Amino acid sequence: MSKRFIKLLSYLRAILRKGRKFLKICLDVLLSYCGRRKSTYCPFLWEYATIDRYGTVYSCCCFAPWPVGSIYKNSLSEIWTKSLRLKIARWLSCRGALHCFASCFIRFVCDQKDLIQRCKGNPDHPKSIMVVYGEFCNYRCIMCNIDRDSKVCLDSEYAKKNIDWSRAEEIVLTGGEILAIDPAKDLFLWLTREKNKKVSLLSNGSLITPEWAEYLVKGGGSLRIAVNAASAETYKRVCQGDFSRIIENLRKLVELKHKFNASSTVEFRFTIIPENAHEIAEAILLANELGCDVVAFGIATSGGDFLIRQEELRRQLKDKIRQLINDPKIAITIEKDYLAQLDLL
């Protein structure tokens, strides 16, 4: 086949793929509207921006309902006020027809008067900005399906030029592993030093040097360290890394936080999957012993399905977690939303 024919064929395939996606969205919108849900209101459409490694802007951390612009072409303020796609998503949200609401794990409900008032708002900049800087990572966690070897990352010059960071009340940097991506580290330092912003970040904690521990504590908001285990054996199975190193780095962050009387919070994060579900209660104990401020749980689909089937394990975990919540020795804040969804409270 000629090169011209092959090129034409690839164009046709791309058009068919986009056509199928568009038809599916239209069907989901229709089903949402006909279902007459009381509300599909999503404040993320007004308040929250996610920017991926290509500079594409979304109004949700789950990259939903669709891309609304690019900071490589327009400023974030222009996107937030002029994007037709964002206006359509807001219009659908206020009329009970937002298609992504049906599969969303975060639900917002408000009464009709409040809904009307909220939908009148037209902010010219998001309050929260999350930057998914790149997917490169030094770890191979078994529940993660990102392209860990990809070197594609956000161009920091566009991020500095086309985002009014002074308008953001919350900034989160994530990856991949943010401390394995040098331009992302540079952006963190620029934001915290030159712009005097508090920047939260999600890290596996393996690359925190003494120098960076100090940078993070002084400039960070929420330092979210993904541990995902409460023992060396489980950590090796889930993250394939050195558990003792992560624990030592967490201790260092806590120590420096108290030394500098910093406002940052040290967060022990635990994504529930079948391989670590038995250690949920032990994770609370460990995080408390380390002196972390918060222990936060997430759920991978496999973890949720596993616990639904394991009734006896769920009952045992529920008893342990209830005891910990009522134990006066447990000083750490336990984020309970996902635990409640799994009927562990």
URKA-V459896 format. One record per residue. N is the residue number from 1. RES is the residue in three letters. SS is DSSP state (hx for helix, st for strand, lp for the rest). PHI is phi in radians with two decimals (* if undefined). Layout:
N:RES:SS:PHI / N:RES:SS:PHI
//
This chain:
1:MET:lp:* / 2:SER:lp:-1.26 / 3:LYS:hx:-1.10 / 4:ARG:hx:-1.13 / 5:PHE:hx:-1.16 / 6:ILE:hx:-1.09 / 7:LYS:hx:-1.14 / 8:LEU:hx:-1.09 / 9:LEU:hx:-1.11 / 10:SER:hx:-1.18 / 11:TYR:hx:-1.09 / 12:LEU:hx:-1.09 / 13:ARG:hx:-1.10 / 14:ALA:hx:-1.10 / 15:ILE:hx:-1.12 / 16:LEU:hx:-1.12 / 17:ARG:hx:-1.09 / 18:LYS:hx:-1.16 / 19:GLY:hx:-1.11 / 20:ARG:hx:-1.10 / 21:LYS:hx:-1.13 / 22:PHE:hx:-1.12 / 23:LEU:hx:-1.11 / 24:LYS:hx:-1.13 / 25:ILE:hx:-1.07 / 26:CYS:hx:-1.06 / 27:LEU:hx:-1.15 / 28:ASP:hx:-1.14 / 29:VAL:hx:-1.09 / 30:LEU:hx:-1.09 / 31:LEU:hx:-1.14 / 32:SER:hx:-1.11 / 33:TYR:hx:-1.18 / 34:CYS:hx:-1.16 / 35:GLY:lp:-1.20 / 36:ARG:lp:0.91 / 37:ARG:lp:-1.10 / 38:LYS:lp:-1.11 / 39:SER:lp:-2.81 / 40:THR:lp:-2.14 / 41:TYR:lp:-1.14 / 42:CYS:lp:-2.27 / 43:PRO:lp:-1.14 / 44:PHE:hx:-0.99 / 45:LEU:hx:-1.12 / 46:TRP:hx:-1.85 / 47:GLU:hx:-2.07 / 48:TYR:st:-2.25 / 49:ALA:st:-2.17 / 50:THR:st:-2.00 / 51:ILE:st:-2.09 / 52:ASP:lp:-1.61 / 53:ARG:lp:-1.18 / 54:TYR:lp:-1.70 / 55:GLY:lp:1.46 / 56:THR:st:-1.30 / 57:VAL:st:-1.82 / 58:TYR:st:-2.16 / 59:SER:lp:-1.82 / 60:CYS:lp:-2.73 / 61:CYS:lp:-1.20 / 62:CYS:lp:-1.67 / 63:PHE:lp:1.01 / 64:ALA:lp:-2.17 / 65:PRO:lp:-1.35 / 66:TRP:lp:-3.01 / 67:PRO:lp:-1.10 / 68:VAL:lp:-2.01 / 69:GLY:st:2.87 / 70:SER:st:-2.51 / 71:ILE:lp:-1.31 / 72:TYR:lp:-1.35 / 73:LYS:lp:-2.00 / 74:ASN:lp:-2.43 / 75:SER:lp:-1.28 / 76:LEU:hx:-1.12 / 77:SER:hx:-1.10 / 78:GLU:hx:-1.12 / 79:ILE:hx:-1.08 / 80:TRP:hx:-1.25 / 81:THR:hx:-1.85 / 82:LYS:hx:-2.06 / 83:SER:lp:-1.08 / 84:LEU:hx:-1.13 / 85:ARG:hx:-1.09 / 86:LEU:hx:-1.20 / 87:LYS:hx:-1.10 / 88:ILE:hx:-1.12 / 89:ALA:hx:-1.08 / 90:ARG:hx:-1.14 / 91:TRP:hx:-1.06 / 92:LEU:hx:-1.11 / 93:SER:hx:-1.05 / 94:CYS:hx:-1.37 / 95:ARG:lp:-2.03 / 96:GLY:lp:1.20 / 97:ALA:lp:-2.27 / 98:LEU:lp:-1.24 / 99:HIS:hx:-1.18 / 100:CYS:hx:-1.39 / 101:PHE:hx:-1.14 / 102:ALA:hx:-1.09 / 103:SER:hx:-1.81 / 104:CYS:lp:-1.42 / 105:PHE:lp:-1.58 / 106:ILE:lp:-2.00 / 107:ARG:lp:-2.03 / 108:PHE:lp:-2.06 / 109:VAL:lp:-2.15 / 110:CYS:lp:-2.50 / 111:ASP:lp:-1.30 / 112:GLN:hx:-1.09 / 113:LYS:hx:-1.12 / 114:ASP:hx:-1.13 / 115:LEU:hx:-1.07 / 116:ILE:hx:-1.06 / 117:GLN:hx:-1.14 / 118:ARG:hx:-1.13 / 119:CYS:hx:-1.26 / 120:LYS:hx:-1.31 / 121:GLY:lp:-1.17 / 122:ASN:lp:-2.46 / 123:PRO:lp:-1.11 / 124:ASP:lp:-1.73 / 125:HIS:lp:-2.89 / 126:PRO:lp:-1.22 / 127:LYS:lp:-1.34 / 128:SER:st:-2.07 / 129:ILE:st:-2.28 / 130:MET:st:-1.98 / 131:VAL:st:-1.91 / 132:VAL:st:-1.57 / 133:TYR:lp:-1.14 / 134:GLY:st:-3.02 / 135:GLU:lp:-1.91 / 136:PHE:lp:-1.08 / 137:CYS:lp:-2.59 / 138:ASN:lp:-1.53 / 139:TYR:lp:-1.96 / 140:ARG:lp:-2.25 / 141:CYS:lp:-1.11 / 142:ILE:lp:-1.23 / 143:MET:lp:-1.65 / 144:CYS:lp:-1.80 / 145:ASN:lp:-2.02 / 146:ILE:lp:-1.31 / 147:ASP:lp:-1.47 / 148:ARG:lp:-1.13 / 149:ASP:lp:-1.69 / 150:SER:lp:-1.19 / 151:LYS:lp:-1.73 / 152:VAL:lp:-1.22 / 153:CYS:st:-2.60 / 154:LEU:lp:-1.09 / 155:ASP:lp:-1.40 / 156:SER:hx:-1.09 / 157:GLU:hx:-1.12 / 158:TYR:hx:-1.20 / 159:ALA:hx:-1.11 / 160:LYS:hx:-1.28 / 161:LYS:hx:-1.44 / 162:ASN:hx:-1.83 / 163:ILE:lp:-2.19 / 164:ASP:lp:-1.51 / 165:TRP:hx:-1.13 / 166:SER:hx:-1.14 / 167:ARG:hx:-1.49 / 168:ALA:lp:-1.48 / 169:GLU:lp:-1.53 / 170:GLU:st:-2.44 / 171:ILE:st:-2.26 / 172:VAL:st:-2.24 / 173:LEU:st:-1.90 / 174:THR:st:-2.57 / 175:GLY:lp:-2.43 / 176:GLY:lp:0.72 / 177:GLU:lp:-1.74 / 178:ILE:hx:-1.08 / 179:LEU:hx:-1.46 / 180:ALA:hx:-1.75 / 181:ILE:lp:-2.03 / 182:ASP:hx:-1.01 / 183:PRO:hx:-1.06 / 184:ALA:hx:-1.19 / 185:LYS:hx:-1.13 / 186:ASP:hx:-1.11 / 187:LEU:hx:-1.15 / 188:PHE:hx:-1.02 / 189:LEU:hx:-1.14 / 190:TRP:hx:-1.13 / 191:LEU:hx:-1.18 / 192:THR:hx:-1.39 / 193:ARG:hx:-1.65 / 194:GLU:hx:-1.46 / 195:LYS:lp:-1.76 / 196:ASN:lp:0.94 / 197:LYS:lp:-1.79 / 198:LYS:lp:-1.54 / 199:VAL:st:-2.10 / 200:SER:st:-1.48 / 201:LEU:st:-2.64 / 202:LEU:st:-1.92 / 203:SER:st:-2.49 / 204:ASN:lp:-1.44 / 205:GLY:lp:1.42 / 206:SER:lp:-1.35 / 207:LEU:lp:-1.89 / 208:ILE:lp:-1.41 / 209:THR:lp:-1.46 / 210:PRO:hx:-0.97 / 211:GLU:hx:-1.13 / 212:TRP:hx:-1.31 / 213:ALA:hx:-1.04 / 214:GLU:hx:-1.21 / 215:TYR:hx:-1.01 / 216:LEU:hx:-1.15 / 217:VAL:hx:-1.15 / 218:LYS:hx:-1.33 / 219:GLY:hx:-1.88 / 220:GLY:st:-1.50 / 221:GLY:st:-1.64 / 222:SER:st:-1.81 / 223:LEU:st:-1.66 / 224:ARG:st:-1.66 / 225:ILE:st:-1.74 / 226:ALA:st:-1.41 / 227:VAL:lp:-1.67 / 228:ASN:lp:1.11 / 229:ALA:lp:-2.90 / 230:ALA:lp:-2.22 / 231:SER:lp:-2.57 / 232:ALA:hx:-1.11 / 233:GLU:hx:-1.11 / 234:THR:hx:-1.19 / 235:TYR:hx:-1.07 / 236:LYS:hx:-1.12 / 237:ARG:hx:-1.21 / 238:VAL:hx:-1.49 / 239:CYS:hx:-1.92 / 240:GLN:lp:1.01 / 241:GLY:lp:-2.34 / 242:ASP:lp:-1.60 / 243:PHE:hx:-1.11 / 244:SER:hx:-1.10 / 245:ARG:hx:-1.16 / 246:ILE:hx:-1.11 / 247:ILE:hx:-1.09 / 248:GLU:hx:-1.11 / 249:ASN:hx:-1.18 / 250:LEU:hx:-1.11 / 251:ARG:hx:-1.04 / 252:LYS:hx:-1.15 / 253:LEU:hx:-1.06 / 254:VAL:hx:-1.12 / 255:GLU:hx:-1.07 / 256:LEU:hx:-1.19 / 257:LYS:hx:-1.02 / 258:HIS:hx:-1.25 / 259:LYS:hx:-1.08 / 260:PHE:hx:-1.65 / 261:ASN:lp:0.91 / 262:ALA:lp:-1.38 / 263:SER:lp:-1.52 / 264:SER:lp:-1.15 / 265:THR:st:-2.03 / 266:VAL:st:-1.75 / 267:GLU:st:-2.03 / 268:PHE:st:-1.58 / 269:ARG:st:-1.86 / 270:PHE:st:-2.49 / 271:THR:st:-1.55 / 272:ILE:st:-1.39 / 273:ILE:lp:-2.35 / 274:PRO:lp:-0.98 / 275:GLU:lp:-1.28 / 276:ASN:lp:-2.17 / 277:ALA:hx:-1.01 / 278:HIS:hx:-1.18 / 279:GLU:hx:-1.84 / 280:ILE:hx:-1.03 / 281:ALA:hx:-1.15 / 282:GLU:hx:-1.13 / 283:ALA:hx:-1.13 / 284:ILE:hx:-1.09 / 285:LEU:hx:-1.09 / 286:LEU:hx:-1.13 / 287:ALA:hx:-1.06 / 288:ASN:hx:-1.17 / 289:GLU:hx:-1.12 / 290:LEU:hx:-1.27 / 291:GLY:lp:1.56 / 292:CYS:lp:-1.13 / 293:ASP:lp:-1.45 / 294:VAL:st:-2.44 / 295:VAL:st:-2.03 / 296:ALA:st:-2.13 / 297:PHE:st:-1.94 / 298:GLY:st:-2.13 / 299:ILE:st:-2.28 / 300:ALA:lp:-1.40 / 301:THR:hx:-0.96 / 302:SER:hx:-1.11 / 303:GLY:hx:-1.18 / 304:GLY:hx:-1.10 / 305:ASP:hx:-1.09 / 306:PHE:hx:-1.10 / 307:LEU:hx:-1.23 / 308:ILE:hx:-1.09 / 309:ARG:hx:-1.40 / 310:GLN:lp:-1.64 / 311:GLU:hx:-1.11 / 312:GLU:hx:-1.16 / 313:LEU:hx:-1.08 / 314:ARG:hx:-1.08 / 315:ARG:hx:-1.14 / 316:GLN:hx:-1.10 / 317:LEU:hx:-1.11 / 318:LYS:hx:-1.06 / 319:ASP:hx:-1.11 / 320:LYS:hx:-1.12 / 321:ILE:hx:-1.15 / 322:ARG:hx:-1.07 / 323:GLN:hx:-1.10 / 324:LEU:hx:-1.17 / 325:ILE:hx:-1.07 / 326:ASN:lp:-1.59 / 327:ASP:lp:-1.46 / 328:PRO:lp:-1.13 / 329:LYS:lp:-1.35 / 330:ILE:lp:-1.51 / 331:ALA:lp:-1.63 / 332:ILE:lp:-1.28 / 333:THR:st:-1.38 / 334:ILE:st:-1.83 / 335:GLU:lp:-1.28 / 336:LYS:lp:-1.86 / 337:ASP:hx:-0.98 / 338:TYR:hx:-1.28 / 339:LEU:hx:-1.10 / 340:ALA:hx:-1.15 / 341:GLN:hx:-1.08 / 342:LEU:lp:-1.61 / 343:ASP:lp:1.02 / 344:LEU:lp:-1.88 / 345:LEU:lp:-2.11
//
